[in-house]
Amino acid sequence: QGQLVESGGGLVQPGGSLRLSCAVSGNNFFSLYTMGWFRQAPGKQREMVAQITTTDDTRYSDSVKGRFTISRDNAKNILYLQMNSLKVADTAVYYCNADSGVTGIGYWGQGTQVTVSS
């Protein structure tokens, strides 16, 4: 029922910025989902980067706090992740996640590659 498509990834130099987008389609209840960004770097397990609730409360991993900003546009069904002051350690595949709060109902995007390299 829900399809999540990430975009905005690419190659950027350290200190640069990128904005990731996650477009949700096939679902009319975007505003009722807690949304999050996760990432998986080479040799590491997937970790939560940022989360935004249905009431716009946000939280971030310590490694990105102060550099990344998560936001959502409920009118357009789009989730964003603004990434500033990027570091080489931020290199990973970034995934969008939607959590309905109901067991068994959640969605993942296919991921977008972010590579930070000089």
VEXDRENPA-682629 format. One record per atom (N, C-alpha, C): residue number from 1; residue in three letters; atom name; z, y, x. Coordinates in steps of 0.05 Angstrom, whole numbers, padded with zeros to 5 digits, m for minus. Example, Ala and Ser with C-alpha at 12.3 -4.5 7.8 and 13.67 -1.06 7.14 Angstrom:
2
(1, "ala", "N", (00156, m00114, 00264))
(1, "ala", "CA", (00156, m00090, 00246))
(1, "ala", "C", (00156, m00066, 00264))
(2, "ser", "N", (00142, m00045, 00257))
(2, "ser", "CA", (00143, m00021, 00273))
(2, "ser", "C", (00157, 00001, 00258))
//
This chain:
118
(1, "gln", "N", (00000, m00024, 00016))
(1, "gln", "CA", (00000, 00000, 00000))
(1, "gln", "C", (00000, 00025, 00017))
(2, "gly", "N", (00013, 00024, 00040))
(2, "gly", "CA", (00014, 00047, 00057))
(2, "gly", "C", (00000, 00042, 00084))
(3, "gln", "N", (m00017, 00061, 00091))
(3, "gln", "CA", (m00031, 00061, 00116))
(3, "gln", "C", (m00024, 00085, 00133))
(4, "leu", "N", (m00016, 00080, 00158))
(4, "leu", "CA", (m00008, 00101, 00176))
(4, "leu", "C", (m00027, 00102, 00199))
(5, "val", "N", (m00039, 00125, 00204))
(5, "val", "CA", (m00059, 00128, 00225))
(5, "val", "C", (m00051, 00150, 00244))
(6, "glu", "N", (m00045, 00143, 00269))
(6, "glu", "CA", (m00037, 00163, 00289))
(6, "glu", "C", (m00061, 00175, 00302))
(7, "ser", "N", (m00058, 00200, 00311))
(7, "ser", "CA", (m00079, 00213, 00326))
(7, "ser", "C", (m00066, 00234, 00344))
(8, "gly", "N", (m00081, 00245, 00363))
(8, "gly", "CA", (m00072, 00266, 00380))
(8, "gly", "C", (m00064, 00258, 00408))
(9, "gly", "N", (m00064, 00232, 00413))
(9, "gly", "CA", (m00057, 00223, 00440))
(9, "gly", "C", (m00079, 00229, 00459))
(10, "gly", "N", (m00073, 00226, 00484))
(10, "gly", "CA", (m00093, 00231, 00505))
(10, "gly", "C", (m00080, 00233, 00532))
(11, "leu", "N", (m00096, 00244, 00551))
(11, "leu", "CA", (m00087, 00248, 00578))
(11, "leu", "C", (m00079, 00277, 00582))
(12, "val", "N", (m00055, 00281, 00594))
(12, "val", "CA", (m00045, 00308, 00598))
(12, "val", "C", (m00030, 00309, 00625))
(13, "gln", "N", (m00030, 00331, 00638))
(13, "gln", "CA", (m00015, 00334, 00663))
(13, "gln", "C", (00014, 00339, 00658))
(14, "pro", "N", (00031, 00332, 00677))
(14, "pro", "CA", (00060, 00338, 00674))
(14, "pro", "C", (00065, 00367, 00668))
(15, "gly", "N", (00083, 00372, 00649))
(15, "gly", "CA", (00088, 00399, 00640))
(15, "gly", "C", (00071, 00409, 00617))
(16, "gly", "N", (00051, 00393, 00610))
(16, "gly", "CA", (00033, 00400, 00589))
(16, "gly", "C", (00045, 00393, 00561))
(17, "ser", "N", (00028, 00398, 00541))
(17, "ser", "CA", (00037, 00393, 00513))
(17, "ser", "C", (00016, 00377, 00498))
(18, "leu", "N", (00025, 00363, 00478))
(18, "leu", "CA", (00008, 00349, 00459))
(18, "leu", "C", (00022, 00349, 00432))
(19, "arg", "N", (00006, 00348, 00411))
(19, "arg", "CA", (00017, 00345, 00384))
(19, "arg", "C", (00005, 00320, 00372))
(20, "leu", "N", (00022, 00301, 00365))
(20, "leu", "CA", (00014, 00277, 00352))
(20, "leu", "C", (00015, 00281, 00322))
(21, "ser", "N", (m00003, 00268, 00308))
(21, "ser", "CA", (m00003, 00268, 00279))
(21, "ser", "C", (m00003, 00240, 00268))
(22, "cys", "N", (00009, 00236, 00245))
(22, "cys", "CA", (00009, 00210, 00231))
(22, "cys", "C", (00002, 00216, 00202))
(23, "ala", "N", (m00022, 00207, 00195))
(23, "ala", "CA", (m00032, 00212, 00168))
(23, "ala", "C", (m00026, 00187, 00151))
(24, "val", "N", (m00013, 00191, 00128))
(24, "val", "CA", (m00006, 00169, 00110))
(24, "val", "C", (m00025, 00170, 00086))
(25, "ser", "N", (m00037, 00147, 00081))
(25, "ser", "CA", (m00055, 00145, 00058))
(25, "ser", "C", (m00049, 00120, 00042))
(26, "gly", "N", (m00059, 00119, 00018))
(26, "gly", "CA", (m00055, 00096, 00001))
(26, "gly", "C", (m00027, 00093, m00010))
(27, "asn", "N", (m00012, 00115, m00009))
(27, "asn", "CA", (00016, 00116, m00017))
(27, "asn", "C", (00022, 00144, m00027))
(28, "asn", "N", (00033, 00145, m00051))
(28, "asn", "CA", (00039, 00171, m00064))
(28, "asn", "C", (00068, 00179, m00062))
(29, "phe", "N", (00083, 00164, m00045))
(29, "phe", "CA", (00112, 00169, m00043))
(29, "phe", "C", (00121, 00177, m00015))
(30, "phe", "N", (00104, 00191, 00000))
(30, "phe", "CA", (00109, 00199, 00027))
(30, "phe", "C", (00135, 00214, 00030))
(31, "ser", "N", (00141, 00232, 00011))
(31, "ser", "CA", (00165, 00248, 00013))
(31, "ser", "C", (00191, 00233, 00009))
(32, "leu", "N", (00189, 00208, 00000))
(32, "leu", "CA", (00213, 00192, m00004))
(32, "leu", "C", (00219, 00174, 00020))
(33, "tyr", "N", (00203, 00175, 00041))
(33, "tyr", "CA", (00207, 00158, 00064))
(33, "tyr", "C", (00220, 00174, 00087))
(34, "thr", "N", (00238, 00161, 00101))
(34, "thr", "CA", (00247, 00171, 00127))
(34, "thr", "C", (00225, 00164, 00146))
(35, "met", "N", (00216, 00183, 00162))
(35, "met", "CA", (00194, 00179, 00181))
(35, "met", "C", (00204, 00181, 00209))
(36, "gly", "N", (00191, 00166, 00227))
(36, "gly", "CA", (00199, 00166, 00254))
(36, "gly", "C", (00177, 00161, 00274))
(37, "trp", "N", (00181, 00170, 00298))
(37, "trp", "CA", (00163, 00164, 00320))
(37, "trp", "C", (00177, 00145, 00340))
(38, "phe", "N", (00163, 00124, 00347))
(38, "phe", "CA", (00173, 00105, 00367))
(38, "phe", "C", (00153, 00104, 00390))
(39, "arg", "N", (00161, 00095, 00413))
(39, "arg", "CA", (00142, 00091, 00435))
(39, "arg", "C", (00149, 00066, 00451))
(40, "gln", "N", (00129, 00056, 00463))
(40, "gln", "CA", (00132, 00033, 00481))
(40, "gln", "C", (00118, 00038, 00507))
(41, "ala", "N", (00133, 00040, 00528))
(41, "ala", "CA", (00123, 00045, 00554))
(41, "ala", "C", (00118, 00018, 00569))
(42, "pro", "N", (00101, 00018, 00589))
(42, "pro", "CA", (00097, m00006, 00604))
(42, "pro", "C", (00123, m00018, 00615))
(43, "gly", "N", (00127, m00044, 00610))
(43, "gly", "CA", (00150, m00057, 00620))
(43, "gly", "C", (00176, m00052, 00604))
(44, "lys", "N", (00174, m00038, 00582))
(44, "lys", "CA", (00198, m00031, 00567))
(44, "lys", "C", (00194, m00039, 00538))
(45, "gln", "N", (00217, m00042, 00523))
(45, "gln", "CA", (00216, m00047, 00495))
(45, "gln", "C", (00211, m00022, 00479))
(46, "arg", "N", (00202, m00025, 00455))
(46, "arg", "CA", (00198, m00002, 00437))
(46, "arg", "C", (00224, 00012, 00431))
(47, "glu", "N", (00223, 00039, 00433))
(47, "glu", "CA", (00247, 00055, 00428))
(47, "glu", "C", (00241, 00077, 00408))
(48, "met", "N", (00261, 00085, 00394))
(48, "met", "CA", (00258, 00108, 00376))
(48, "met", "C", (00259, 00134, 00391))
(49, "val", "N", (00240, 00151, 00385))
(49, "val", "CA", (00238, 00177, 00399))
(49, "val", "C", (00250, 00199, 00381))
(50, "ala", "N", (00242, 00199, 00356))
(50, "ala", "CA", (00251, 00220, 00338))
(50, "ala", "C", (00249, 00210, 00309))
(51, "gln", "N", (00266, 00221, 00292))
(51, "gln", "CA", (00267, 00213, 00264))
(51, "gln", "C", (00271, 00237, 00247))
(52, "ile", "N", (00259, 00237, 00223))
(52, "ile", "CA", (00264, 00259, 00204))
(52, "ile", "C", (00268, 00246, 00177))
(53, "thr", "N", (00289, 00254, 00163))
(53, "thr", "CA", (00296, 00242, 00138))
(53, "thr", "C", (00282, 00256, 00115))
(54, "thr", "N", (00287, 00247, 00091))
(54, "thr", "CA", (00275, 00259, 00067))
(54, "thr", "C", (00286, 00287, 00061))
(55, "thr", "N", (00309, 00293, 00074))
(55, "thr", "CA", (00320, 00320, 00070))
(55, "thr", "C", (00316, 00337, 00095))
(56, "asp", "N", (00298, 00329, 00113))
(56, "asp", "CA", (00291, 00343, 00137))
(56, "asp", "C", (00312, 00344, 00158))
(57, "asp", "N", (00331, 00326, 00157))
(57, "asp", "CA", (00350, 00323, 00179))
(57, "asp", "C", (00335, 00308, 00202))
(58, "thr", "N", (00339, 00316, 00226))
(58, "thr", "CA", (00326, 00305, 00249))
(58, "thr", "C", (00345, 00295, 00270))
(59, "arg", "N", (00336, 00275, 00285))
(59, "arg", "CA", (00350, 00266, 00309))
(59, "arg", "C", (00331, 00257, 00330))
(60, "tyr", "N", (00339, 00258, 00355))
(60, "tyr", "CA", (00322, 00252, 00377))
(60, "tyr", "C", (00336, 00235, 00397))
(61, "ser", "N", (00320, 00220, 00412))
(61, "ser", "CA", (00331, 00206, 00435))
(61, "ser", "C", (00339, 00226, 00456))
(62, "asp", "N", (00359, 00219, 00472))
(62, "asp", "CA", (00369, 00238, 00492))
(62, "asp", "C", (00347, 00246, 00512))
(63, "ser", "N", (00328, 00227, 00517))
(63, "ser", "CA", (00307, 00232, 00537))
(63, "ser", "C", (00287, 00253, 00528))
(64, "val", "N", (00285, 00259, 00503))
(64, "val", "CA", (00265, 00278, 00493))
(64, "val", "C", (00277, 00302, 00480))
(65, "lys", "N", (00303, 00302, 00475))
(65, "lys", "CA", (00316, 00324, 00461))
(65, "lys", "C", (00312, 00350, 00476))
(66, "gly", "N", (00304, 00370, 00461))
(66, "gly", "CA", (00298, 00396, 00473))
(66, "gly", "C", (00269, 00400, 00481))
(67, "arg", "N", (00254, 00378, 00482))
(67, "arg", "CA", (00226, 00379, 00490))
(67, "arg", "C", (00207, 00372, 00467))
(68, "phe", "N", (00216, 00354, 00450))
(68, "phe", "CA", (00199, 00344, 00427))
(68, "phe", "C", (00210, 00355, 00401))
(69, "thr", "N", (00193, 00359, 00382))
(69, "thr", "CA", (00200, 00368, 00355))
(69, "thr", "C", (00185, 00351, 00334))
(70, "ile", "N", (00200, 00339, 00317))
(70, "ile", "CA", (00188, 00323, 00295))
(70, "ile", "C", (00188, 00340, 00270))
(71, "ser", "N", (00167, 00338, 00254))
(71, "ser", "CA", (00165, 00353, 00229))
(71, "ser", "C", (00147, 00338, 00210))
(72, "arg", "N", (00148, 00346, 00185))
(72, "arg", "CA", (00132, 00333, 00165))
(72, "arg", "C", (00121, 00353, 00145))
(73, "asp", "N", (00097, 00347, 00135))
(73, "asp", "CA", (00084, 00363, 00114))
(73, "asp", "C", (00081, 00345, 00090))
(74, "asn", "N", (00099, 00347, 00071))
(74, "asn", "CA", (00099, 00330, 00048))
(74, "asn", "C", (00075, 00335, 00030))
(75, "ala", "N", (00065, 00359, 00030))
(75, "ala", "CA", (00042, 00365, 00014))
(75, "ala", "C", (00017, 00352, 00024))
(76, "lys", "N", (00015, 00348, 00050))
(76, "lys", "CA", (m00009, 00335, 00062))
(76, "lys", "C", (m00004, 00306, 00070))
(77, "asn", "N", (00020, 00296, 00067))
(77, "asn", "CA", (00027, 00269, 00076))
(77, "asn", "C", (00022, 00265, 00105))
(78, "ile", "N", (00031, 00283, 00122))
(78, "ile", "CA", (00027, 00282, 00150))
(78, "ile", "C", (00053, 00285, 00165))
(79, "leu", "N", (00058, 00269, 00185))
(79, "leu", "CA", (00081, 00271, 00203))
(79, "leu", "C", (00071, 00281, 00230))
(80, "tyr", "N", (00086, 00298, 00242))
(80, "tyr", "CA", (00078, 00310, 00268))
(80, "tyr", "C", (00100, 00304, 00289))
(81, "leu", "N", (00090, 00304, 00314))
(81, "leu", "CA", (00108, 00304, 00337))
(81, "leu", "C", (00097, 00323, 00357))
(82, "gln", "N", (00110, 00346, 00360))
(82, "gln", "CA", (00102, 00366, 00380))
(82, "gln", "C", (00117, 00358, 00406))
(83, "met", "N", (00102, 00354, 00427))
(83, "met", "CA", (00113, 00345, 00453))
(83, "met", "C", (00107, 00366, 00474))
(84, "asn", "N", (00127, 00378, 00484))
(84, "asn", "CA", (00125, 00399, 00505))
(84, "asn", "C", (00138, 00389, 00530))
(85, "ser", "N", (00131, 00403, 00552))
(85, "ser", "CA", (00143, 00396, 00578))
(85, "ser", "C", (00141, 00366, 00584))
(86, "leu", "N", (00118, 00355, 00580))
(86, "leu", "CA", (00115, 00326, 00583))
(86, "leu", "C", (00119, 00317, 00612))
(87, "lys", "N", (00131, 00293, 00614))
(87, "lys", "CA", (00137, 00281, 00639))
(87, "lys", "C", (00121, 00255, 00642))
(88, "val", "N", (00118, 00246, 00666))
(88, "val", "CA", (00105, 00221, 00671))
(88, "val", "C", (00119, 00198, 00656))
(89, "ala", "N", (00145, 00200, 00654))
(89, "ala", "CA", (00161, 00179, 00640))
(89, "ala", "C", (00155, 00178, 00610))
(90, "asp", "N", (00142, 00199, 00600))
(90, "asp", "CA", (00135, 00199, 00571))
(90, "asp", "C", (00110, 00182, 00566))
(91, "thr", "N", (00097, 00172, 00586))
(91, "thr", "CA", (00073, 00156, 00582))
(91, "thr", "C", (00080, 00131, 00567))
(92, "ala", "N", (00066, 00127, 00545))
(92, "ala", "CA", (00072, 00104, 00527))
(92, "ala", "C", (00052, 00104, 00504))
(93, "val", "N", (00052, 00083, 00489))
(93, "val", "CA", (00038, 00082, 00464))
(93, "val", "C", (00058, 00091, 00443))
(94, "tyr", "N", (00051, 00111, 00427))
(94, "tyr", "CA", (00068, 00123, 00407))
(94, "tyr", "C", (00060, 00113, 00380))
(95, "tyr", "N", (00081, 00104, 00365))
(95, "tyr", "CA", (00077, 00092, 00338))
(95, "tyr", "C", (00091, 00108, 00317))
(96, "cys", "N", (00078, 00111, 00294))
(96, "cys", "CA", (00090, 00123, 00271))
(96, "cys", "C", (00102, 00102, 00253))
(97, "asn", "N", (00125, 00108, 00242))
(97, "asn", "CA", (00139, 00089, 00225))
(97, "asn", "C", (00149, 00103, 00199))
(98, "ala", "N", (00146, 00088, 00177))
(98, "ala", "CA", (00156, 00098, 00151))
(98, "ala", "C", (00176, 00078, 00141))
(99, "asp", "N", (00200, 00088, 00133))
(99, "asp", "CA", (00222, 00071, 00124))
(99, "asp", "C", (00229, 00080, 00096))
(100, "ser", "N", (00226, 00062, 00077))
(100, "ser", "CA", (00232, 00068, 00049))
(100, "ser", "C", (00262, 00067, 00043))
(101, "gly", "N", (00277, 00054, 00061))
(101, "gly", "CA", (00305, 00050, 00056))
(101, "gly", "C", (00311, 00025, 00040))
(102, "val", "N", (00290, 00011, 00032))
(102, "val", "CA", (00292, m00014, 00017))
(102, "val", "C", (00284, m00037, 00036))
(103, "thr", "N", (00300, m00057, 00036))
(103, "thr", "CA", (00295, m00080, 00054))
(103, "thr", "C", (00267, m00091, 00049))
(104, "gly", "N", (00252, m00095, 00071))
(104, "gly", "CA", (00226, m00106, 00069))
(104, "gly", "C", (00203, m00087, 00064))
(105, "ile", "N", (00210, m00062, 00059))
(105, "ile", "CA", (00189, m00042, 00054))
(105, "ile", "C", (00189, m00021, 00076))
(106, "gly", "N", (00170, m00024, 00094))
(106, "gly", "CA", (00167, m00006, 00116))
(106, "gly", "C", (00139, m00009, 00127))
(107, "tyr", "N", (00130, 00011, 00142))
(107, "tyr", "CA", (00102, 00011, 00152))
(107, "tyr", "C", (00101, 00021, 00180))
(108, "trp", "N", (00082, 00011, 00195))
(108, "trp", "CA", (00077, 00019, 00223))
(108, "trp", "C", (00047, 00027, 00226))
(109, "gly", "N", (00043, 00047, 00242))
(109, "gly", "CA", (00016, 00053, 00250))
(109, "gly", "C", (00007, 00035, 00273))
(110, "gln", "N", (m00018, 00038, 00282))
(110, "gln", "CA", (m00028, 00021, 00303))
(110, "gln", "C", (m00023, 00033, 00331))
(111, "gly", "N", (m00014, 00058, 00332))
(111, "gly", "CA", (m00007, 00070, 00357))
(111, "gly", "C", (m00028, 00088, 00369))
(112, "thr", "N", (m00020, 00107, 00384))
(112, "thr", "CA", (m00038, 00125, 00399))
(112, "thr", "C", (m00027, 00128, 00428))
(113, "gln", "N", (m00045, 00126, 00447))
(113, "gln", "CA", (m00037, 00126, 00475))
(113, "gln", "C", (m00033, 00154, 00485))
(114, "val", "N", (m00010, 00159, 00498))
(114, "val", "CA", (m00004, 00184, 00511))
(114, "val", "C", (00000, 00177, 00541))
(115, "thr", "N", (m00016, 00190, 00557))
(115, "thr", "CA", (m00014, 00186, 00586))
(115, "thr", "C", (m00009, 00212, 00600))
(116, "val", "N", (00013, 00214, 00614))
(116, "val", "CA", (00020, 00238, 00629))
(116, "val", "C", (00016, 00232, 00659))
(117, "ser", "N", (m00002, 00245, 00671))
(117, "ser", "CA", (m00009, 00239, 00699))
(117, "ser", "C", (m00020, 00264, 00713))
(118, "ser", "N", (m00013, 00266, 00738))
(118, "ser", "CA", (m00023, 00288, 00754))
(118, "ser", "C", (m00049, 00281, 00768))
//
